[in-house]
Amino acid sequence: MTFDELGVRDDLLRGIADMGFETPMPVQEKVIPLLLHGDRDLVALAQTGTGKTAAFGLPVLQRVDAERHVPQALILAPTRELCLQIAGDLADFSKYMDDVKVLPVYGGSSIESQIRALKQGVQIIVATPGRLIDLIGRGVVKLDDVHTVVLDEADEMLNMGFVDSIVDILTHVPDDRKMLMFSATMPAEVAKIAKRFMHDPEEIVIGTRNEGAKNVRHIYYMVNAKDKYLALKRIADNNPNIYAIIFCRTRRDTQEIADRLISDGYNADALHGDLSQQQRDIVMKKFRDRVLSLLVATDVAARGLDVDDLTHVINYGLPDDTAVYTHRSGRTGRAGKTGVSIAIIHSREKGKLREIERIIGKKFERKEVPTPQHIIEKQLYNLADRLERVEVNEGEIDQYLPGVMKKLSWLSTEDLLKRVLSLEFNRLLNYYKDAPNIDFIDEKPAKERKEKDRAPRSDKDKDRRTAERGMARIYVNAGKADGFFAGNLIELLNKNVEGPRVDVGRIDLLPSYSLFDVRKADASRVVAALKGLEFFGKRLYSEIADPERDYAHASSRKDKAAKAPKGSKDFKPRKKRK
């Protein structure tokens, strides 16, 4: 089957050929003929990354009358990012079509410039619901001539609370328009919209309802809660060419995990709702350009981020809604490539995992957290592969080779290889030399598990106050309630601890205080550096943590005794590293 055989026009065929499309994807084979030649509305259940934009975009463009400069097609999307992506794809498809204009309208940018563009005349509007409602209210947008309405990622729009806006928008379009709704899942809210506004819709399903992408492996690691971050690091280290999104439940968790990854030397950053639109755009560009290999994100922030080459999706805990997991995992394994969806879970999430398995119709593979030995071996073989594949610029390198060979002539081949490997691996070797153990959790019956987990709270608190092997545990009297997070801690240490840079291990942020690990040799100078500093009006106190001490009460006492002087409002470093 070809696009030509589907009925796509010549000028559009030239556009999609320039984009490298050769044969239609399954969703395109089904949808394009129905939109070009059929009369019925359409509900299409398909995962993200299956070729949906071309499926509805090509017929929409083909049905537009270029001589009429009024809105004839309306495409609604849940996020600014997806809105821009759809509009960009349509512009690429239509590059050989004369006088066809596609306009994205969305919040977070100048409404005046969008109004000016609308007044000049456009045939296709790609919009987020909120901004479109605003433009309709101002009398700038008239939808009386719209013959096609597309709701893309309808389930996501409803999850984001756009149901009233969508209902309002649909009352402004003609009753005889053709309507298409794309959704990864079919929750009750989507079905209600379809029933109310669509005329005898035909339903097509790409794959099976709510199933995960066919090319995705589903894996889980079961660890203790305190070991989740360590497990994440090992998973990343065990996949040298990883390019992944790490999903967290909350904005705070997202920022904390990103801060810890950055401090540990990974090319990572955070994407969440507390960032400005400019900050989000910068982060997403860095990720698309592969400057970042790990993006830590909330579900809402990642909507509209469409990246085709993800190797992994990592769930830092499972979402409550199975549909959310389906959306997450569907971001990898696209365009015929394989992908991996990983869940790092606690034993209490096992029931939720089984429910997801039942709904998506796939089993999760249980894996043990990679050992240091396995990780180092994997990294070494990866480096060997890179050395084999590297392109050598013979003409340029030959002129320098004699001098280098002379300088290194005293080294044997084995010695030379050891040094090459050490350049790359000393950091990794040093870290894993003292790496803590990650306990294997035995999946026992619930009754046995309850008895095992029924430890007194004091014992669990004691575990938190105990350092990992080879490390010292440090207490500081600032916590989440003070706006104190991992990034703040790292900044304090970098600016105020004299001497070599401090490597920070496990960090536990609590409401009124924090505990973190450093190497035993660094403990004294870390404590000395933190004592007496001010963090936004709070005078800091620090000590090497005592596993027997109740720091929750100690922190409240120290806060009263060690308040900063009045008028101290900002973080004031006592001294800077020279």
NORZIPE-V669015 format. One line per field, one symbol per residue. ss: DSSP state (@ for helix, = for strand, . for the rest). psi: psi as a letter, one per 20 degrees, with the letter a starting at -180 (. if undefined). Layout:
ss: ???
psi: ???
//
This chain:
ss: .........@@@@@@@@@.......@@@@@@@@@@@@....====......@@@@@@@@@@@@.........====...@@@@@@@@@@@@@@........====.....@@@@@@@@@@...====.@@@@@@@@@..........====..@@@@@@...@@@@@@@@.......======....@@@@@@@@@@....====..........=======..@@@@@@@@@@@@@......====...@@@@@@@@@@@@@....====.....@@@@@@@@@@@@.....====.@@@@.........====......@@@@@@@@.........=======.@@@@@@@@@@@@@@....==.....@@@@@@@@@@@@@@@@@@....@@@@@@@@@@@@@@.....@@@@@@@@@@@@@@@@@@@@@............@@@@@@@@...@@@@@@@@@.....======...@@@...@@@@@@@@@@@.......======....======@@@@@@@@@@@...==..==..===......@@@@@@@@@@@.=........=......
psi: prhghijpqghhhgghghijpgqqrghhhggghhhhiriqrpoooqqqjjkgghghgghgghipohiolqpiqpppqhqgghghggggghhghjhjppkppppppqrjrohghhggghhipqhppoqqgghggghghijhppjhjpipppoplhhgghhjkjghgggggiiiqqhjqpppppqhrmrhhghggghhiqolqppqpobqpjqrqhjpqoqqporqhijgggggghgghinhkqnqpoprgrgggggggggggghjjqnrrqoriiqrhgggggghghghjkhpipopqrgghipioophkphqppomqqqhphhggggghiirkrliqqrpopporrhijhghghgggggikqqpppqqpqqggggggghghggggghhipppnghhhhhigggghghjhiprgggggghghhhhigggghgihkpqqoqpppnrqhghhghhilqqhhgghhhhipqrpjrqpppqlpahhjkorghgggggghhipqbqppppcppoorgirqpqprqhhigghgghhhpirpolippqqqrppohiqnighhghghhhhkqqqqioiroophqqp.
//
